[in-house]
């Protein structure tokens, strides 16, 4: 099928008849109709006319787009175009401010895959007074130099973390304090809150705590959620245990709307033992 392009509105008119004179869309006279063309080619047929003058639909779409763009840059329409793009850019800026930060953190913190519940877990035994824990991801040594007061009162420290990704963060910290340093649960929980707020940039924290007994040792398990870096709400579990001068801390965080993450966290906590 061939078409006759309207210079006024850009509409493609099917060349079905030799009597096509006016645009089907805007009603204006079409350029180079068969009657006009026949004056210059008196012996030609309508079929020859469609082959020489008519255009294909693909070409028509290209010409229509070109024609539309030309009309938009005309002085009469230039103000509308500027207004449209100004509003468009403003909306992008506003949307980026309101939702961009959350979208970024949602990408960083995907949900825990369901496969974590069924894949083989790794059981690690770590530290002097060994802590045994099973996790769906490998824990790596993440020791950091002690600073400030901690360097003065802690004799031994060990820290393990999983790599970023997988939708869950697991931290295992072990400390041995000097004999003259008080090592009670309240102080341990307060210290863990302080480390979360410093390392995780946690705010608007909401949690509840319950006493627990792990391998015959007293502990406190906190569960709740907090706003991470002002961008996304994370759920967390914070298990703190003490015995004499030793202290163990296990922190697990995942997206607050992640049910699989919650199941994985509970399974990790149930696996904890102190040998």
N, C-alpha and C positions, 0 to 999 in steps of 0.2 A: 504494500500500500504506500502510495505517495501522498504528500501533503503540500498545501500551499500556505506559507507562513504569512501571518498578518503583521504588518509593521507597526500597527497602532497598539495592539494588546499582546502580541506574541503568540496568539492561539494558532494551533496547527489544524487547518481545515482539510479533511479528507478529499482528495481529488476523485470523486465518484462520478461527476457529471461535467460536461463541457460548458454547462450554464452556470457554474459556480462563479459568483461575482462579488458577493458580500460575505464578510466574516460571520461565522455562525455564533461567535461569542459577543463581539461588540457591535456588529452590524455595519461596520465601515467597509468601504470599497477595498477590495484586495488588489495588491499590485500585480501586474503582468497576468491578468486573467487570460483564458484561452481565446476570448474574442480579441483582446488587445494583441496577443502574441500572433494570432492568425493573420493579422494585417501585414506582419513582416514575413510570415511564412505561409502564403496562401495555399500551397499544395500539401502542407503537413497535416498529419492526422492527430487526433486527440491523444493517442497512445504515444506518439513522438513527443507531444507537448509535455505529458506527465513525466516522461523519461528525462527530458532536458531541463524542465522548470521545477518539477516537483522535488521535494526533499524527503528523506527517510525520517522515521520517527526519532531515531537516536540523534540525528543531526538537529532535528527540531528541538529536542530537549536541550541540547547544548546552546542552540541559538536563543531559545526562550530564556535560559538562565542568563546568558550574556545580555539579552535585551532588558531583563529585569534589573540586572546590576547597573546597566547604563541609566535606567530610569531613576534608580535610587540616588545616584550621584548628581542628578540634575539639581540646580539651585532650588527649585520648588520643594524638593524632598530632602535636601541635605540636612535641614534642621531636625526633621523627624529621625533620621539615621543617627545623628549625634546624640539626641535625647535617648534613643533606644540603647545605644552602647553605653551611655553614661549610667543608666539604670541597671543594665546588665552587670557592669563592673562593680557597682555598689552592692548588688545582691551577692556577688561572689565574695566580696570583702566581708560582708556581714555574716554570710554562711560560714566562711572559713574561720572567723573569730568564734562563732558560737559552737560549731560542730567539728571544726578541723582538729582541735586538740583531742577531743574524745575519739574521733575516727583514728587518729594516730595511735593512741593507747590501745584501742580495740584491736588494731593490727599487731601491736607488740604483744598483747596479751590475748591470744586466741583461746578458745575453749579447749579443755583437755580432750583428746580424741577418745572415743569409746573403746578403741582397741587397747588402751592402757589397762582396762579392767580384765582383759583376757590374755594379754601377752605375758611372757615369762618375766618375773620380777627378779631383781638382784638383791641378795642379802649381804650386807656389809657388817663387819665387826671392826670397830675403830676406837682408838684411844688407849690410854694406859689401863684404866679400869673400863674394860671394853663395853661399848654400847653396840647392841645389835639392832639393825633396822633394815626393813625390806622396802624397796622403792621401784617404781616402773622405769626410772631413769638412773643413770650412773651418777654417783656422787664423786666429786673431785676435791682434792685438797685445796683449800682456799685460805691458808693462813695469812694473817695480816699482822704487822708489827704493833705491839701494844703501845699505847700512848697515855700520857697524863698519869692520873692516879692508878689506872689499871696496871701500868708497868711496874708500879711500886709494890702492889699487893698480890699480883698473880704470879705463881711460880711456873705454871705450865698452861698452855692454851693450844687448842686444836680446833680447826674449823673446816667444814666440808660444805660444798654447794653443788647443785646440778648446773649444767650449762643452760643458758637462756633458750627459751623455746619449749614447746610441748605444753604450754598453757599453765604450767605449775612451777612454783619456785620452792625449793626445799633447802633449808639451812640447818646444819647440825653444829652446835658449838659446845665445847667442853673446856672447863677451867678447873685448875687446882689453886686454891688460895693459901696464903701463908697462915700458919696456925693461929696467929693472934688476930685474924680478921674475922669479923662476924659474917656468917654465911647462912642467912635465914631466907625463907621463901619470899617474904614480903620484899626484901631488898633485891632478890633475884628477879622477881616479876617487875619491879620498878626499873631495874637495869635493862631488862628486855624491852620494855616500852620505850625507854630512852634510845636504845639502839635502833628500833623500828622507825622512830620518828626522824632519826638522823640519816639512816641509810636508805629508807624507803620513801622519805618525804611524806609521811603519813599524817593525815589530819582528820578531824571529825570522826574520831574513833568511837565505836560502840561495841561493847563486848560484855560477856558474863564469864565468871570463872567458877570452877568446881574443883574440890580436892580429889586427888587420885592417888592410887598406890601402884607403883611400877616396880616389879621385882623386890617387893618388900620395902621400898623407899617412898617417902612422902613426896608429893608433887602437886602442882596446880596446873590445870588445863584451862586455857582461855580460848574462847571461840567468839568471833564477831566479824566486823567489817570496818573498813576505813576508806577514806578518799585518798587515792594514790596520786600524788603530784598534781592535785586539782583537776585530774582528767578522767579517772575511771574508778569505780568503787570495787574494791577487792575484799573477798572474804579471807579470813586467816584463822589458823590454829596455832597456839603458842603453848607448848608443853615445857614446864620448868620443873626440874627435880634436883634435890640436894641430898648429900650424905657426907657428914663431917665437913671437910674442907673442899669437897668436890661439888661441882655444879654442872648440870647438863641442860641444854636448851635446844628445842627443836621447833623451828618456825616453818609453817607451810602457808603459802598464799596462792590464790587463784581467783578468777573472776567471780563476783558475787552472784551472777546469774547462771553459774555453771554447775548443774547437778552432778555431772560426771566427776568434776573436780572435787566436789564434796565427798563423793563415795571413795575416790582415790585417797583423799586426805585421811578419812576415817580408817581405811585399811592400813595406811602407813603407821598411824598412831597405835593401832592394835598390835603391830609387829614389834614395837619397841621393847627391848629387854636390856637390863644391866647385868653383866656377868660378874 
